[in-house]
Amino acid sequence: MALMITDECINCDVCEPECPNQAISMGEDHYVIDPQRCTECVGHFDEPQCVQVCPVSCIPVNPAHVESRETLWQKYRRLQAAKATVGGG
């Protein structure tokens, strides 16, 4: 499951730096989460960090991107392999 940021977002800027996968960026009106990069922090933390820091609780599971924990682990491993390739190690 990837997460999503709803239009209740107040653009407080606390979620973006917390994302270990750089999945959060500023959208047209508020922050957005790239479902191709969101692992719900699987591989990094026990709980999604953006959800932990959000002061208005506007980061639910994205119903359009339901994934199992195993799928999230696979995505984490893929992202880490891509980072290692681009980063040279």
C-alpha positions in Angstrom: 0.0 0.0 0.0 1.3 3.4 -0.9 0.2 6.3 1.2 -1.4 9.5 -0.1 -1.8 13.0 1.1 -5.3 14.4 1.1 -6.4 18.0 0.4 -6.5 18.6 4.1 -2.7 19.1 3.9 -1.7 22.5 5.3 1.7 22.4 3.5 3.6 22.6 6.8 6.7 21.0 5.2 7.3 18.4 8.0 6.6 15.3 5.9 8.9 15.7 3.0 12.3 15.6 4.8 11.1 12.5 6.8 10.6 10.3 3.8 13.6 7.9 3.4 12.6 7.2 -0.2 12.2 10.8 -1.4 8.6 9.9 -2.4 7.1 13.2 -1.1 7.2 16.4 -3.1 5.2 19.6 -3.5 2.3 19.1 -5.9 0.2 21.8 -7.5 -1.8 22.6 -4.3 -0.3 20.5 -1.6 2.3 17.8 -1.0 1.9 14.5 -2.9 3.3 11.0 -2.5 4.8 9.1 -5.5 3.3 5.6 -5.1 6.2 4.1 -7.1 8.6 5.3 -4.4 6.4 4.9 -1.2 7.1 1.8 0.8 5.3 3.0 3.9 8.8 3.1 5.3 9.1 -0.7 5.1 12.8 -1.4 5.2 13.6 1.8 7.1 11.2 2.2 10.0 8.4 0.3 11.8 5.9 2.9 10.9 5.5 5.5 8.2 7.4 8.5 9.3 5.2 11.0 7.4 2.2 9.8 9.2 4.0 10.1 12.6 4.9 13.8 12.0 1.8 15.0 10.2 0.0 17.5 12.5 -3.4 17.2 10.7 -3.5 13.4 10.0 -4.0 13.8 6.3 -1.9 10.8 5.1 -4.1 7.7 4.7 -3.5 4.5 2.7 -4.0 5.2 -1.0 -6.9 2.8 -2.0 -5.6 2.9 -5.7 -2.3 1.4 -4.6 -3.0 -1.5 -2.3 0.2 -3.6 -1.8 1.1 -6.4 0.6 4.0 -6.1 3.0 6.0 -8.4 0.8 5.4 -6.2 -2.2 6.5 -3.2 -0.2 9.7 -5.1 0.8 10.3 -5.9 -2.9 9.8 -2.2 -3.8 12.2 -1.2 -1.0 14.9 -3.6 -2.3 14.4 -2.4 -5.9 14.8 1.3 -4.8 17.9 0.5 -2.7 19.4 -1.4 -5.7 18.7 1.6 -8.0 20.2 4.0 -5.4 23.3 1.8 -5.1 23.7 1.7 -8.9 23.2 5.5 -9.3 25.3 6.3 -6.2 28.1 4.0 -7.3 28.0 1.7 -4.3 
